[in-house]
Amino acid sequence: MRRVLLLRPGGEPVPGADLLVTHRIAPAPFGIAATRTFDPEGAILVVSSRTTVDVLSAAGAAGRLPSFRLVLTAGAGTAKALEESGVKDPVTPTPPGAVGILSELARRGESGRLLWPRGSDADDAAVDELLGRGFDVTAPVVYLKEPFPSLDGDVLRAFRAGEYDALAIGSLAALDVFLDALGADGPADLPPVRFGVVGPETARLLVARGFPEPVVPKRPLLTDLIALLALPKEA
C-alpha cells in the first residue's frame, strides 16, 4: 500500500490518505443572503463544490434548493451533498466540472435565470460564457477561502523526506498554498511522487503548469482517487 497525502482547502479526511487542510473556510454573509432570497421558481441551480452545500446548510440557506427546476453539479460528491439536503435527482454531467456543466446546458438548449453560488477563488470564465449565451446569471460568493499562514510542519518535513508516494490534489488553490509552504515553484522542486486529481479539467490545468499527467479516477470522487493512488504503480 502506497502512502498518499491529500491536499484540500477544507473538508473531512478521506480513508486511505493523510489529510493536509490548506485553507480556512469562512462563510460570506452577503452571498449567502443573496442565495437565500433568490427566487427558485423556474430557475436553474448550478453547484460546483460540496463546500457550497455545506456552507449553505450550516447557514440555514439550503431549504429552497430543492425548488429549482433543474440542478446541475460538478461531481458525484456534490450531488450526494445536495441529495442529503433534499434535492432530488441532481444532474452530474460528463465530464465533471464547469466544462460538463456548460455542455449539458447547451445540449438541453437551456436559457433563463440561473443561480451559481461559489467560493471566492472561483474562475469567472464559465459565468462569463453563460452571460454571453444570454443567461440571467446570479453568482454570489457564499464562502471565502483564506490560506493558513503556516501548515503542519511534521507533514511538510515528511513530504520533503520522500515519505509519501503520491499527492492527491483536491484543488489547485490547495496545491498553491502547499507549494508556497515548501518553497517550491513546481514539480521539479518536489520529491518523486504520483500526482492525482478528481477530474479531467483540473488535470488539464495541472499539466499546463508543467506537472506530469496525473491519475484521474473514472468517477469524480476523492475516495476513488485515493484508492488508485494507493495501488502499486504497475497495478
C-alpha positions in Angstrom: 0.0 0.0 0.0 1.4 3.4 -1.0 1.3 6.4 1.3 -0.9 9.2 0.0 -1.1 12.8 1.1 -4.4 14.6 0.3 -4.4 18.4 -0.1 -7.8 20.0 0.5 -8.8 23.7 1.1 -11.2 22.3 3.7 -13.4 19.3 4.4 -13.2 15.9 6.1 -10.4 13.3 5.9 -10.7 10.5 3.3 -9.9 6.9 4.3 -6.5 5.8 2.9 -4.8 9.2 2.9 -3.2 11.7 5.3 -5.1 15.0 5.1 -3.5 18.4 4.9 -6.0 21.2 5.1 -4.6 24.4 3.5 -7.4 27.0 3.9 -9.9 28.2 6.5 -13.4 28.3 5.0 -15.3 31.4 6.1 -19.0 31.9 5.2 -19.7 35.1 3.2 -22.9 36.6 4.7 -23.9 38.8 1.7 -23.6 35.9 -0.8 -25.5 33.6 1.5 -28.3 36.2 1.8 -28.4 36.6 -2.0 -28.8 32.8 -2.3 -31.4 32.6 0.3 -33.5 35.4 -1.3 -33.1 34.2 -4.9 -36.5 33.1 -6.3 -36.0 29.4 -7.4 -39.3 29.3 -9.4 -38.5 28.2 -12.9 -34.7 28.8 -12.4 -31.6 26.6 -12.8 -29.2 26.0 -9.9 -25.5 25.1 -10.5 -23.4 23.9 -7.6 -19.8 23.2 -8.3 -18.5 22.1 -4.8 -19.6 20.2 -1.8 -18.3 23.1 0.3 -21.0 25.3 -1.1 -23.7 22.9 0.0 -22.1 22.6 3.5 -21.8 26.3 3.9 -25.4 27.0 2.8 -26.7 24.2 5.0 -24.8 25.5 8.1 -26.3 28.9 7.5 -29.8 27.6 7.1 -29.9 28.7 3.5 -30.3 25.3 1.8 -34.1 24.9 2.3 -35.0 26.3 -1.1 -32.5 24.4 -3.1 -35.0 21.5 -3.9 -37.3 24.1 -5.5 -35.2 24.7 -8.6 -36.5 23.2 -11.9 -33.0 21.9 -12.8 -30.0 21.3 -10.6 -26.5 20.7 -12.1 -23.5 19.6 -10.1 -19.8 19.4 -10.8 -19.2 15.9 -9.4 -20.6 12.9 -7.5 -19.6 14.2 -4.1 -21.5 17.5 -4.6 -24.5 15.6 -5.9 -24.6 13.4 -2.8 -24.4 16.5 -0.6 -27.3 18.0 -2.5 -29.4 14.8 -2.2 -28.7 14.9 1.6 -30.1 18.5 1.5 -33.4 17.3 -0.1 -32.6 17.8 -3.8 -34.0 15.0 -5.9 -32.1 13.7 -8.9 -29.4 16.4 -9.3 -27.7 16.0 -12.7 -23.9 15.4 -12.8 -22.8 15.9 -16.4 -19.8 14.2 -18.1 -17.1 15.3 -18.0 -17.3 16.6 -14.4 -16.7 20.3 -13.7 -17.5 23.5 -15.5 -16.9 22.0 -18.9 -19.5 19.4 -18.4 -22.0 21.8 -16.9 -21.7 24.2 -19.9 -22.0 21.4 -22.3 -25.1 20.0 -20.6 -26.8 23.4 -20.6 -26.1 23.7 -24.3 -27.3 20.1 -25.0 -30.6 20.8 -23.3 -31.0 24.2 -25.0 -31.4 25.9 -21.7 -31.7 29.6 -21.0 -33.2 32.0 -18.5 -32.4 32.6 -14.8 -29.5 30.7 -13.2 -28.1 30.8 -9.7 -24.4 29.7 -9.2 -23.3 30.1 -5.6 -19.5 29.8 -5.4 -16.3 30.2 -3.5 -14.1 33.3 -3.5 -11.5 31.7 -5.8 -13.9 30.5 -8.5 -12.9 31.1 -12.1 -15.2 33.6 -13.8 -14.8 32.1 -17.2 -17.8 29.8 -17.0 -20.1 32.5 -15.7 -18.9 34.9 -18.4 -19.7 32.3 -21.1 -23.2 31.8 -19.7 -23.7 35.6 -19.7 -22.6 35.6 -23.3 -25.2 32.9 -24.1 -27.9 35.2 -22.8 -28.4 33.6 -19.3 -29.5 35.8 -16.5 -26.8 34.7 -14.0 -26.6 35.4 -10.3 -23.3 34.1 -9.0 -22.8 35.1 -5.3 -19.7 34.3 -3.3 -21.0 32.3 -0.4 -17.7 31.4 1.2 -14.1 32.7 1.4 -11.0 30.5 1.2 -8.4 32.0 3.5 -5.0 30.3 3.2 -3.5 29.3 6.5 -0.3 31.3 7.3 1.5 28.0 8.0 0.9 24.3 7.5 1.6 21.3 9.6 5.4 21.2 10.0 5.6 17.4 10.6 3.7 16.7 7.3 5.9 19.1 5.3 9.1 17.5 6.7 7.8 14.0 5.9 6.9 15.0 2.4 10.3 16.7 1.8 12.0 13.5 3.1 10.2 11.4 0.5 7.9 9.6 2.9 4.9 9.9 0.6 4.4 8.0 -2.6 1.5 10.1 -4.0 -0.1 13.5 -3.8 -3.9 13.8 -4.2 -4.7 17.4 -5.1 -8.2 18.3 -4.0 -8.0 21.8 -5.6 -5.3 23.9 -7.3 -5.8 26.5 -4.6 -4.7 23.9 -2.1 -1.7 23.0 -4.2 -0.6 26.6 -4.4 -0.6 27.0 -0.6 1.3 23.7 -0.3 4.0 24.7 -2.8 4.4 28.0 -1.1 4.8 26.4 2.3 7.5 24.1 0.8 9.2 26.9 -1.0 8.7 25.1 -4.3 7.8 26.5 -7.7 6.7 23.3 -9.4 7.2 19.5 -9.7 11.0 19.8 -10.2 11.3 21.0 -6.7 9.4 18.1 -5.2 10.4 14.5 -4.3 9.3 12.0 -6.9 5.5 11.2 -6.3 2.5 10.3 -8.3 0.0 13.1 -8.7 -3.7 12.7 -8.8 -6.8 14.9 -9.3 -10.5 14.1 -9.4 -11.4 15.5 -12.9 -10.1 16.0 -16.4 -10.5 19.8 -16.2 -8.2 20.0 -13.2 -5.8 17.5 -14.9 -5.5 19.7 -17.9 -4.8 22.8 -15.9 -2.2 20.9 -13.8 -0.4 19.7 -16.9 -0.4 23.3 -18.3 1.5 24.3 -15.2 4.3 21.8 -16.0 3.2 18.8 -13.9 3.2 15.3 -15.3 -0.1 13.7 -16.4 -1.9 13.0 -13.2 -4.1 10.0 -12.2 -7.8 10.7 -12.8 -10.5 8.3 -11.5 -13.4 7.3 -13.7 -15.8 8.7 -11.1 -15.0 12.2 -9.8 -14.7 11.1 -6.2 -11.8 11.6 -3.8 -12.3 8.1 -2.4 -11.8 6.6 -5.9 -8.7 8.8 -6.5 -7.1 7.8 -3.2 -7.8 4.1 -3.9 -6.0 4.5 -7.3 -3.0 6.3 -5.9 -2.6 3.8 -3.1 -2.1 1.0 -5.6 1.4 -0.1 -6.7 2.4 1.9 -9.8 2.3 -1.1 -12.0 -1.3 -2.1 -10.9 
